[in-house]
Amino acid sequence: MVAVFPEVEEIIPHRGPAVLIDRVTFHDENEAVCVARVAKCLSYLRDGRADAALALEFMAQTVAAHVGLQNRWSGAVPRAGYVVSVSTMKFFGGDYSADDVLTVRVRLSYHEGPVGRFSGVVLLDSTKRAEGTLTVFEPPLAGRARQGEEQMDDAGK
């Protein structure tokens, strides 16, 4: 059985040319896999090549897809999150070619409240091109924060 996932724009907050991943190919409670075509990254291409550091954004958007699917299945809306640290990042093989189609895999290794840590890898065919560890923060919705403050105010009266 092949899983069908929503369009990327339905699950991540990025729009237009800022969307660098093409589609989700796998997702479970701890892992997501996406495909990214380097040719889609027109703003980042110079002479048909894209800097290897773009792997960090591919991983970050795959994390966003993972969190977006988790939120969608729980009834929440996709919203912005932030990469707050990159504790390790290694690049292998230099820049990407515009023809490259990459597989991006992220795996949740830690989660508490609004903070999560993911290990990620970017593959070209089966060759590792980058790997790293990202810590992300997803702030609470403003409405939830205000609602919580109101409840605290009511309890303090």
N, C-alpha and C positions, 0 to 999 in steps of 0.2 A: 504494500500500500504506500502510495506517495502522498506526503502531507502537502496541503495547499496553504500557503501563508498569505496574509494581506500584502498589498503593495507597500513598499518601504515607507513612502510618504504618509501612510496611514498610521505608522507606529513609531516614527521618530519625528522630532520637532524641526529638523532641517528642511529647507525648501529650495527649489530651483537648483542652480549650479552648486549649491553647498552640499547637495546629496551626492555622496561618493560611492555608496554601495548600491548594487543593483537589485539584489533579492536575497531573501532568507531561504536557505536550503535545509536547515535543521534547527530545531529548538526543543529544549526540555527545561526543567526547572533550574538547571545549573549551567547550561551550555547553549551557545548559538553559533551557527555557521552561516556566513554570507558569502556572496560572490561580488567581486568588485572588478570592473573593467577599467583599466587605466585610461583608455581613450575617452571615457566619460569625464575625466578630470581636466578639461580643457584649460581652465585657469592656471593649472599647475604645470602644464606641459611647456617645455622649452626645447625646440629642435627635436620634437618627437620623444622626449624623455621626461620622466617625472622623478624628483628627488626621492631617495629611499626613505627619508623621514616621513613621507606621506603615509607610511605604514601605521604610524601612531594614530592618525585620523581614521584610517580604515578600521583599526581596532576600536577606537572610541565610538564610531558609528555602529559597529557590530554590538558593542555593549548597549548602546542606545536602543538598538532593535530588540535585544534580549529583554531589557527593562520595559520597553514599550509593549512587547507581547505579554509579559507578566502583568502589566497594568491593564491591558485590554481584557485579558481573561478574568481579571478580578473586578472589571467594571470601571476602572479609572481611565482617565484620558492621558494621552502621551504629553509629556512636558519636559522642559529643559532640565538637564543634569550637567554636572561639571566634572571634568577630570581635575582632581586636586593634587595628585602626585603620580609620577612615573618613577617607580623605584628601580626598575631595570629596563633597559631597552638595548637590544643588539640587532645589528643589521648585517646581512650576508648577501654578497653578490652585487652590490652597487645599485645604481638607479634602475627604475622601471622603464620599459619600453611602452609606447602607446598601444602596442598590440597585446600586451600582457593581460591575461585574465587570472585574477588572484582568488584564492580561497582564504577567507579570514575566519579563524576560530577563536572564540573566547570562552573561558570557563570560570565560573564564580568559585572563588576559594575562601571568601570571608564575606559575611553580611551581618550587619547589626544596625537596625534603624535605617537612617537615610544613607549609610555608608556601605559601599561594597568594594571588594578587591577582586580583580579579574586577571588571570594570566591569558595571554593571547599569542597567536602565531599567525603569520602571513605566509602562505605557500604559493609558489608558482609551479604548477603541475604538482609534483610531490616533493619539491625542493624547498626547504625552509629559507625564506628571504628576510624574515624579521621575527623577533619574539620580544615580549616585554610583559611587565606587570603594571597595571593601572589601578589606582584607587579613585573611585568616583563618589560624588555626593549628589543626591537628589533632594532638593529642599522641599519642605511640605508646601502644599497649596496654601495660598494666602487665606482662603476662606476657612480652611481647617485651623490655621493658626489663630485667626480672629475668633472662631467659634470656641476654641480652647481657652482663649483669654477671657471671653465672656463667661464661660463656665467657671473659671477661676474667680472672676469678679463677683459672680452670684454667690459662690461659696464663701467668699470673704465678707459678704455683707451681713 
